[in-house]
Amino acid sequence: MLLVELHTAPSHTASGSKATGEALVEHRFRAMNTDVHLMATGPDALKLEDHLREAELLVHELEQKWSRF
């Protein structure tokens, strides 16, 4: 299963005030017989989506190396 959700959501600055225009990207997939849900925020939704897809590939690569016993 591959699901990528893009949202525009407020984020908080270091001073605690809200900044607008930050993208919230969610990426869901299956690994190690469980559901994985990754989330990232930032100004560039497409770049975040690319990073989360790379993270999924890394998880699948590591999954092939890990023993299930």
C-alpha positions, 0 to 999 in steps of 0.5 A: 500500500502506498499513500501520500497525503499533502496538507497545508498546516500551520507550524510553530516558530521557536517563539511559539507563534504560528507560521503559515504555509508549511506543508504537512506530508504523510506517507504510509506503507507496510514494512515488517508486517506492520503499518508505517506512518511517516510525517514531515513538515516544511515549505516544499511539499514535493521535496518532503514527499521525495524524502519520505519515499527515500525513507520508505526505500531505506526501510525496505532495504533494511528489512531485507537485511534484518532477521525475523528470528 
